[in-house]
Amino acid sequence: MAKLEHAFVGDFDSALEVLDAHIMGGSASATFEDGSTIAAGGVRVAVRVYERYSYTGSNRVSLSLTLVGHGEDLYLTGITSGGSQAMFFKVNRFGEDAFLKKLQHALAQL
């Protein structure tokens, strides 16, 4: 499992659009699995789950993204999972790390 957390200032909808475009466009095998968006008390929260095939690890990895916004104050958490072939412990995290780098590249655009 690899994790990225980042606080920044911006427009919630625009940020979510940029993140989605970079994640989906960053890999031919990337799929949007599901998501949810809620607004309550001036706070907006979007949860997205993506999946892609990792050629390096010969397996599928997922990326869970949570974007929280209060006005223009935004907070993002991205967590990857599933990048190992071992039964009891992680042998490699190449696929997870590569998927998380797609998120880092998207953040550079915001």
Buried (B, 14 or more C-beta within 10 A) or exposed (E): EBEBEBEEEBBBEEBBEBBBEBBBEBBEEBEEEEBEEEEEEEEBBBBBBBBBBBEEBEBBBBBBBBBBBEEEEBBBBBBBBBBBEEEEEEEBBBBBBBBBBBBEEBBEEB
